[in-house]
Amino acid sequence: MKTSVIVSTYNSPESLRKCLLSLRVQTRQPDEIIIADDGSGDETRRVVESFQADNPHTKHVWHEDRGWTIPVILHQALTKVT
């Protein structure tokens, strides 16, 4: 059985970092992690890139900040599940 985890985020890099670190210590590691980013800035991007360096099964799905459009980015993230 394959496990995919989708994590949504918007300009909360420290919370995202903690969430991603918590995924590393799970008994059963997810096969892939997809970060659904609703238009965060560079600090969040740096957190994602740092995590991806050690976790190549992590995808970052981002779109421009156009207000609260989390349903749109979550849908885009779902299309990336393999």
All heavy atoms as an XYZ file, in Angstrom:
657
protein
N       0.843     -1.167      0.000
C       0.000      0.000      0.000
C       0.896      1.241      0.000
O       1.868      1.320      0.730
C      -0.900      0.008      1.229
C      -1.706      1.245      1.308
S      -2.907      1.419      2.673
C      -2.554      0.186      3.813
N       0.538      2.221     -0.809
C       1.285      3.463     -0.921
C       0.588      4.554     -0.122
O      -0.640      4.631     -0.103
C       1.385      3.869     -2.386
C       2.234      5.072     -2.600
C       2.422      5.346     -4.075
C       3.242      6.600     -4.222
N       3.414      7.003     -5.570
N       1.387      5.397      0.517
C       0.848      6.484      1.319
C       1.336      7.819      0.786
O       2.540      8.024      0.636
C       1.291      6.354      2.793
O       0.917      5.084      3.283
C       0.676      7.447      3.644
N       0.394      8.702      0.498
C       0.707     10.069      0.095
C       0.141     11.012      1.145
O      -0.966     10.808      1.639
C       0.072     10.402     -1.261
O       0.555      9.546     -2.257
N       0.901     12.041      1.479
C       0.454     13.047      2.442
C       0.455     14.396      1.739
O       1.442     14.766      1.105
C       1.380     13.093      3.676
C       0.997     14.229      4.607
C       1.356     11.768      4.418
N      -0.662     15.115      1.850
C      -0.740     16.474      1.332
C      -0.777     17.421      2.522
O      -1.586     17.260      3.438
C      -1.980     16.680      0.447
C      -1.888     15.795     -0.797
C      -2.133     18.152      0.061
C      -3.104     15.845     -1.692
N       0.130     18.401      2.498
C       0.218     19.405      3.556
C      -0.090     20.747      2.922
O       0.568     21.141      1.959
C       1.636     19.429      4.178
C       1.742     20.513      5.231
C       2.012     18.065      4.745
N      -1.095     21.451      3.445
C      -1.396     22.775      2.918
C      -0.669     23.830      3.752
O      -0.457     23.657      4.960
C      -2.901     23.042      2.914
O      -3.403     23.042      4.229
N      -0.273     24.923      3.083
C       0.448     25.984      3.786
C       0.192     27.329      3.129
O      -0.117     27.407      1.940
C       1.969     25.688      3.816
O       2.600     26.617      4.708
C       2.607     25.769      2.448
N       0.336     28.372      3.963
C       0.321     29.742      3.458
C       1.075     30.625      4.443
O       0.611     30.858      5.567
C      -1.105     30.271      3.271
C      -1.111     31.738      2.895
C      -0.708     32.145      1.625
C      -1.463     32.710      3.816
C      -0.668     33.487      1.278
C      -1.435     34.046      3.484
C      -1.031     34.430      2.219
O      -0.975     35.763      1.876
N       2.253     31.053      4.055
C       3.066     32.001      4.822
C       3.186     31.660      6.304
O       3.050     32.540      7.167
C       2.540     33.421      4.645
C       2.986     34.021      3.337
O       4.022     33.651      2.789
N       2.198     34.942      2.816
N       3.432     30.420      6.598
C       3.680     29.984      7.973
C       4.849     28.996      7.958
O       4.689     27.811      8.245
C       2.416     29.341      8.549
O       2.574     29.118      9.920
N       6.043     29.494      7.603
C       7.179     28.597      7.384
C       7.577     27.786      8.615
O       7.953     26.626      8.490
C       8.302     29.518      6.925
C       7.887     30.886      7.288
C       6.393     30.894      7.348
N       7.473     28.368      9.793
C       7.875     27.614     10.987
C       6.903     26.466     11.262
O       7.318     25.355     11.594
C       7.980     28.534     12.203
C       8.518     27.859     13.439
C       9.898     27.230     13.259
O      10.680     27.626     12.376
O      10.210     26.302     14.033
N       5.624     26.705     11.090
C       4.636     25.633     11.265
C       4.834     24.543     10.213
O       4.744     23.351     10.521
C       3.216     26.178     11.176
O       2.961     27.050     12.247
N       5.116     24.954      8.995
C       5.366     23.985      7.932
C       6.598     23.147      8.259
O       6.585     21.931      8.105
C       5.546     24.696      6.591
C       5.910     23.798      5.414
C       4.820     22.758      5.150
C       6.180     24.640      4.171
N       7.662     23.796      8.696
C       8.894     23.082      9.048
C       8.617     22.028     10.114
O       9.027     20.873      9.998
C       9.961     24.063      9.529
C      11.328     23.416      9.766
C      12.318     24.393     10.366
N      11.974     24.733     11.736
C      12.187     23.940     12.785
N      12.736     22.767     12.617
N      11.839     24.318     13.998
N       7.886     22.398     11.155
C       7.557     21.458     12.231
C       6.702     20.302     11.717
O       6.906     19.151     12.100
C       6.854     22.176     13.373
C       7.782     23.078     14.142
C       7.040     23.833     15.224
C       7.977     24.764     15.981
N       7.279     25.523     17.019
N       5.752     20.600     10.861
C       4.902     19.562     10.286
C       5.735     18.575      9.476
O       5.591     17.360      9.611
C       3.822     20.197      9.427
S       2.716     19.006      8.654
N       6.618     19.102      8.630
C       7.453     18.232      7.794
C       8.404     17.402      8.643
O       8.613     16.217      8.369
C       8.223     19.070      6.771
C       7.355     19.770      5.725
C       8.208     20.698      4.867
C       6.600     18.770      4.868
N       8.957     17.997      9.689
C       9.835     17.241     10.574
C       9.071     16.120     11.282
O       9.605     15.031     11.492
C      10.495     18.161     11.599
C      11.537     19.117     11.046
C      12.020     20.073     12.134
C      12.702     18.372     10.426
N       7.812     16.376     11.622
C       7.015     15.339     12.281
C       6.782     14.146     11.355
O       6.677     13.001     11.814
C       5.685     15.899     12.783
O       4.781     16.099     11.718
N       6.713     14.402     10.054
C       6.528     13.305      9.101
C       7.756     12.400      9.040
O       7.648     11.211      8.755
C       6.196     13.847      7.712
C       4.828     14.514      7.592
C       4.688     15.197      6.241
C       3.715     13.498      7.813
N       8.923     12.958      9.328
C      10.163     12.168      9.310
C      10.221     11.128     10.419
O      10.932     10.144     10.295
C      11.378     13.078      9.471
C      11.751     13.833      8.260
C      13.049     14.552      8.512
N      13.443     15.328      7.361
C      14.397     16.221      7.370
N      15.069     16.449      8.480
N      14.698     16.887      6.287
N       9.509     11.361     11.512
C       9.621     10.464     12.666
C       8.446      9.498     12.793
O       8.315      8.816     13.808
C       9.811     11.258     13.978
C      11.113     12.042     13.939
C       8.628     12.177     14.249
N       7.618      9.429     11.774
C       6.502      8.494     11.790
C       7.000      7.057     11.667
O       8.011      6.803     11.014
C       5.532      8.797     10.647
C       4.897     10.163     10.727
C       4.129     10.359     12.012
O       3.268      9.570     12.364
N       4.451     11.425     12.721
N       6.309      6.141     12.282
C       6.666      4.728     12.179
C       6.633      4.285     10.726
O       7.524      3.590     10.252
C       5.683      3.870     13.005
O       5.719      4.342     14.349
C       6.063      2.413     12.953
N       5.628      4.703     10.011
C       5.492      4.393      8.578
C       5.695      5.680      7.808
O       4.862      6.582      7.849
C       4.111      3.792      8.295
C       3.704      3.701      6.833
C       4.415      2.567      6.098
N       3.806      2.213      4.843
C       3.962      2.882      3.693
N       4.668      3.980      3.656
N       3.401      2.442      2.590
N       6.823      5.812      7.127
C       7.124      7.000      6.338
C       6.189      7.073      5.128
O       5.932      6.049      4.484
C       8.568      6.942      5.833
C       9.598      6.998      6.927
C       9.783      8.409      7.441
O       9.932      9.336      6.673
N       9.776      8.556      8.751
N       5.686      8.265      4.795
C       4.882      8.381      3.583
C       5.748      8.149      2.348
O       6.939      8.445      2.354
C       4.359      9.815      3.621
C       5.216     10.546      4.586
C       5.809      9.532      5.503
N       5.149      7.600      1.317
C       5.865      7.381      0.065
C       6.097      8.685     -0.678
O       7.054      8.798     -1.445
C       5.093      6.396     -0.816
C       5.030      5.033     -0.164
O       6.093      4.431      0.027
O       3.916      4.594      0.172
N       5.215      9.638     -0.475
C       5.406     10.954     -1.065
C       4.717     11.997     -0.195
O       3.750     11.706      0.492
C       4.887     11.028     -2.499
C       3.404     10.906     -2.640
C       2.938     10.964     -4.091
O       3.744     11.285     -4.978
O       1.756     10.696     -4.325
N       5.274     13.205     -0.238
C       4.705     14.346      0.465
C       4.492     15.428     -0.580
O       5.394     15.746     -1.351
C       5.660     14.850      1.567
C       5.907     13.748      2.608
C       5.094     16.108      2.238
C       7.060     14.033      3.536
N       3.291     15.966     -0.599
C       2.960     17.020     -1.543
C       2.565     18.250     -0.732
O       1.636     18.193      0.072
C       1.827     16.598     -2.485
C       2.231     15.325     -3.230
C       1.490     17.730     -3.460
C       1.116     14.665     -3.993
N       3.292     19.326     -0.930
C       3.022     20.563     -0.215
C       2.182     21.452     -1.115
O       2.620     21.858     -2.193
C       4.332     21.256      0.190
C       5.145     20.312      1.074
C       4.047     22.578      0.897
C       6.578     20.726      1.269
N       0.956     21.729     -0.672
C       0.018     22.578     -1.412
C       0.146     23.992     -0.866
O      -0.350     24.311      0.213
C      -1.408     22.055     -1.237
N       0.848     24.834     -1.600
C       1.217     26.174     -1.135
C       0.333     27.229     -1.809
O       0.413     27.451     -3.006
C       2.698     26.392     -1.470
C       3.263     27.656     -0.888
O       2.482     28.545     -0.499
O       4.502     27.761     -0.845
N      -0.476     27.889     -1.003
C      -1.452     28.861     -1.492
C      -0.851     30.254     -1.686
O      -1.457     31.258     -1.327
C      -2.635     28.918     -0.520
C      -3.853     29.622     -1.072
O      -4.013     29.674     -2.304
O      -4.658     30.123     -0.260
N       0.374     30.313     -2.217
C       0.967     31.597     -2.575
C       1.938     32.170     -1.561
O       2.100     33.384     -1.480
N       2.599     31.314     -0.786
C       3.559     31.789      0.212
C       4.764     32.439     -0.434
O       5.038     32.266     -1.620
C       4.042     30.616      1.080
O       2.977     30.020      1.762
N       5.525     33.149      0.398
C       6.712     33.853     -0.069
C       7.969     33.010     -0.015
O       7.944     31.787      0.175
N       9.098     33.700     -0.153
C      10.400     33.051     -0.268
C      10.809     32.246      0.966
O      11.475     31.228      0.846
C      11.487     34.082     -0.570
C      11.391     34.621     -1.981
O      10.756     33.959     -2.830
O      11.945     35.705     -2.237
N      10.425     32.695      2.148
C      10.826     31.969      3.360
C      10.223     30.561      3.365
O      10.898     29.587      3.703
C      10.418     32.748      4.606
C      11.049     32.199      5.866
C      10.784     33.055      7.087
O      10.293     34.198      6.950
O      11.055     32.567      8.184
N       8.982     30.447      2.972
C       8.349     29.126      2.881
C       9.024     28.285      1.803
O       9.295     27.101      2.013
C       6.842     29.266      2.592
O       6.231     29.947      3.685
C       6.179     27.915      2.392
N       9.329     28.893      0.671
C      10.018     28.178     -0.404
C      11.356     27.618      0.084
O      11.713     26.480     -0.213
C      10.246     29.100     -1.612
C      10.939     28.409     -2.789
C      11.305     29.379     -3.902
N      11.926     30.611     -3.456
C      13.205     30.738     -3.094
N      14.011     29.707     -3.107
N      13.676     31.910     -2.702
N      12.082     28.395      0.888
C      13.368     27.917      1.422
C      13.179     26.730      2.363
O      13.973     25.787      2.358
C      14.116     29.053      2.110
C      14.719     30.046      1.125
C      15.641     31.034      1.803
N      14.930     31.971      2.660
C      14.393     33.122      2.257
N      14.480     33.472      0.988
N      13.775     33.915      3.111
N      12.125     26.750      3.165
C      11.835     25.605      4.047
C      11.573     24.367      3.201
O      12.104     23.290      3.474
C      10.624     25.908      4.972
C      10.138     24.648      5.666
C      10.975     26.986      5.984
N      10.779     24.510      2.160
C      10.460     23.384      1.272
C      11.729     22.858      0.608
O      11.986     21.649      0.609
C       9.412     23.787      0.209
C       9.236     22.677     -0.817
C       8.088     24.135      0.873
N      12.540     23.742      0.048
C      13.761     23.318     -0.635
C      14.725     22.617      0.319
O      15.356     21.624     -0.050
C      14.439     24.511     -1.294
C      13.677     25.016     -2.513
C      14.239     26.310     -3.074
O      15.128     26.937     -2.434
O      13.773     26.716     -4.161
N      14.819     23.108      1.544
C      15.688     22.472      2.531
C      15.198     21.054      2.837
O      15.988     20.119      2.932
C      15.709     23.316      3.804
O      16.431     22.669      4.816
N      13.884     20.894      2.977
C      13.315     19.572      3.257
C      13.498     18.644      2.062
O      13.825     17.475      2.225
C      11.831     19.710      3.616
C      11.218     18.444      4.117
C      11.416     18.028      5.423
C      10.444     17.662      3.285
C      10.858     16.844      5.887
C       9.872     16.484      3.730
C      10.076     16.078      5.039
N      13.313     19.177      0.850
C      13.445     18.365     -0.355
C      14.865     17.829     -0.532
O      15.050     16.765     -1.122
C      13.069     19.177     -1.597
C      11.597     19.388     -1.762
C      11.275     20.308     -2.920
O      11.924     21.332     -3.107
N      10.253     19.945     -3.687
N      15.854     18.544     -0.031
C      17.242     18.115     -0.178
C      17.462     16.730      0.422
O      18.230     15.930     -0.109
C      18.178     19.133      0.468
N      16.775     16.431      1.527
C      16.900     15.124      2.183
C      15.727     14.198      1.899
O      15.729     13.048      2.321
C      17.016     15.308      3.703
C      18.267     16.051      4.107
O      19.296     15.907      3.418
O      18.215     16.792      5.103
N      14.710     14.715      1.254
C      13.481     13.955      0.999
C      13.036     14.181     -0.443
O      12.112     14.947     -0.708
C      12.376     14.407      1.962
C      12.761     14.191      3.400
O      12.573     13.109      3.926
N      13.332     15.208      4.031
N      13.686     13.520     -1.389
C      13.390     13.770     -2.804
C      11.977     13.378     -3.234
O      11.542     13.750     -4.315
C      14.447     12.938     -3.531
C      14.876     11.914     -2.546
C      14.720     12.538     -1.192
N      11.266     12.674     -2.389
C       9.884     12.279     -2.711
C       8.885     13.383     -2.343
O       7.690     13.154     -2.292
C       9.540     10.973     -1.986
C       9.639     11.085     -0.493
N      10.841     10.996      0.166
C       8.710     11.285      0.450
C      10.632     11.142      1.471
N       9.345     11.314      1.663
N       9.400     14.596     -2.103
C       8.560     15.726     -1.723
C       8.347     16.641     -2.922
O       9.294     17.027     -3.594
C       9.224     16.519     -0.577
O       9.448     15.639      0.525
C       8.346     17.675     -0.133
N       7.072     16.977     -3.181
C       6.719     17.866     -4.285
C       6.165     19.163     -3.713
O       5.452     19.151     -2.703
C       5.660     17.219     -5.177
C       6.095     15.898     -5.781
C       4.943     15.224     -6.488
C       5.338     13.832     -6.948
N       4.184     13.094     -7.466
N       6.469     20.266     -4.366
C       5.972     21.579     -3.947
C       5.054     22.108     -5.043
O       5.506     22.393     -6.152
C       7.156     22.527     -3.726
C       6.762     23.852     -3.163
N       7.525     24.976     -3.362
C       5.708     24.246     -2.402
C       6.960     25.995     -2.745
N       5.855     25.585     -2.164
N       3.779     22.216     -4.734
C       2.803     22.741     -5.688
C       2.423     24.134     -5.190
O       1.886     24.287     -4.093
C       1.555     21.825     -5.768
C       0.568     22.353     -6.783
C       1.964     20.403     -6.097
N       2.737     25.146     -5.984
C       2.565     26.546     -5.590
C       1.785     27.291     -6.655
O       1.895     26.982     -7.842
C       3.958     27.185     -5.436
C       3.965     28.631     -5.065
C       3.988     29.149     -3.802
C       3.979     29.765     -5.938
N       4.016     30.517     -3.838
C       4.006     30.934     -5.160
C       3.957     29.903     -7.319
C       4.018     32.207     -5.696
C       3.968     31.184     -7.865
C       4.004     32.310     -7.054
N       1.005     28.250     -6.225
C       0.442     29.212     -7.175
C       0.503     30.604     -6.561
O       0.699     30.767     -5.364
C      -0.972     28.822     -7.638
C      -2.026     28.861     -6.583
N      -3.266     28.343     -6.780
C      -2.058     29.357     -5.318
C      -4.014     28.507     -5.706
N      -3.293     29.122     -4.812
N       0.367     31.591     -7.410
C       0.441     32.987     -6.995
C      -0.622     33.295     -5.944
O      -1.732     32.755     -5.974
C       0.233     33.864     -8.225
C       0.376     35.339     -7.970
C       0.207     36.143     -9.239
O       0.467     35.619    -10.336
O      -0.192     37.307     -9.119
N      -0.268     34.187     -5.025
C      -1.199     34.612     -3.981
C      -2.300     35.464     -4.595
O      -2.069     36.573     -5.061
C      -0.437     35.409     -2.917
C      -1.293     35.764     -1.722
O      -2.496     35.413     -1.705
O      -0.761     36.389     -0.789
N      -3.514     34.899     -4.611
C      -4.686     35.611     -5.143
C      -5.801     35.641     -4.106
O      -6.976     35.499     -4.430
C      -5.183     34.913     -6.412
C      -4.205     35.003     -7.568
C      -4.637     34.112     -8.675
N      -4.283     32.745     -8.268
C      -4.539     31.652     -8.952
N      -5.188     31.720    -10.072
N      -4.153     30.479     -8.518
N      -5.406     35.754     -2.854
C      -6.392     35.672     -1.782
C      -6.542     34.218     -1.349
O      -5.730     33.369     -1.695
N      -7.582     33.947     -0.592
C      -7.784     32.608     -0.056
C      -8.296     31.687     -1.159
O      -9.482     31.712     -1.518
C      -8.773     32.644      1.108
C      -8.838     31.374      1.857
C      -8.001     30.967      2.850
C      -9.785     30.312      1.694
N      -8.349     29.727      3.309
C      -9.457     29.300      2.604
C     -10.863     30.101      0.853
C     -10.163     28.122      2.719
C     -11.570     28.920      0.964
C     -11.220     27.951      1.889
N      -7.401     30.891     -1.709
C      -7.758     29.959     -2.787
C      -7.239     28.562     -2.477
O      -6.821     27.831     -3.371
C      -7.214     30.450     -4.142
O      -5.799     30.672     -4.026
C      -7.891     31.741     -4.586
N      -7.276     28.192     -1.211
C      -6.763     26.882     -0.806
C      -7.470     25.733     -1.529
O      -6.811     24.744     -1.881
C      -6.784     26.707      0.734
C      -5.938     25.506      1.157
C      -8.190     26.589      1.281
C      -4.476     25.672      0.977
N      -8.767     25.803     -1.810
C      -9.377     24.683     -2.547
C      -8.733     24.460     -3.916
O      -8.584     23.334     -4.369
C     -10.850     25.082     -2.690
C     -11.099     26.036     -1.578
C      -9.803     26.780     -1.411
N      -8.318     25.536     -4.569
C      -7.703     25.428     -5.891
C      -6.352     24.725     -5.783
O      -6.061     23.788     -6.535
C      -7.546     26.828     -6.540
C      -6.774     26.731     -7.848
C      -8.902     27.469     -6.750
N      -5.504     25.150     -4.841
C      -4.172     24.553     -4.724
C      -4.274     23.117     -4.206
O      -3.480     22.253     -4.593
C      -3.218     25.430     -3.884
C      -1.752     25.022     -4.132
C      -3.544     25.379     -2.405
C      -1.260     25.230     -5.529
N      -5.252     22.824     -3.367
C      -5.431     21.435     -2.922
C      -5.812     20.538     -4.094
O      -5.332     19.405     -4.199
C      -6.478     21.357     -1.812
C      -6.021     21.846     -0.445
C      -7.206     21.911      0.514
C      -4.917     20.974      0.117
N      -6.661     21.046     -4.964
C      -7.013     20.271     -6.157
C      -5.784     20.031     -7.025
O      -5.560     18.922     -7.513
C      -8.104     20.977     -6.963
C      -8.439     20.273     -8.236
N      -9.143     19.094     -8.261
C      -8.120     20.561     -9.517
C      -9.255     18.688     -9.525
N      -8.642     19.558    -10.301
N      -4.978     21.068     -7.222
C      -3.752     20.907     -8.000
C      -2.822     19.884     -7.349
O      -2.189     19.089     -8.039
C      -3.047     22.256     -8.158
C      -3.780     23.202     -9.059
C      -3.120     24.577     -9.117
O      -2.075     24.813     -8.535
N      -3.765     25.498     -9.821
N      -2.742     19.915     -6.022
C      -1.890     18.950     -5.306
C      -2.412     17.529     -5.519
O      -1.621     16.596     -5.720
C      -1.843     19.287     -3.827
N      -3.712     17.352     -5.469
C      -4.279     16.010     -5.686
C      -3.923     15.446     -7.055
O      -3.741     14.242     -7.205
C      -5.803     16.050     -5.521
C      -6.308     16.051     -4.093
C      -7.805     16.346     -4.074
C      -6.015     14.724     -3.423
N      -3.788     16.319     -8.037
C      -3.439     15.837     -9.382
C      -1.989     15.376     -9.463
O      -1.613     14.714    -10.427
C      -3.676     16.909    -10.459
O      -2.749     17.982    -10.283
C      -5.117     17.425    -10.427
N      -1.180     15.686     -8.446
C       0.237     15.299     -8.430
C       0.482     13.979     -7.706
O       1.589     13.458     -7.710
C       1.089     16.392     -7.779
C       0.985     17.728     -8.460
C       1.447     17.673     -9.891
C       1.350     19.039    -10.550
N       1.571     18.988    -11.973
N      -0.554     13.424     -7.068
C      -0.402     12.150     -6.366
C      -0.086     11.063     -7.383
O      -0.745     10.954     -8.426
C      -1.678     11.796     -5.578
C      -1.587     10.386     -4.991
C      -1.924     12.810     -4.477
N       0.953     10.274     -7.098
C       1.317      9.192     -8.017
C       1.004      7.837     -7.443
O       0.770      7.647     -6.312
C       2.808      9.250     -8.368
O       3.583      9.189     -7.186
C       3.138     10.505     -9.138
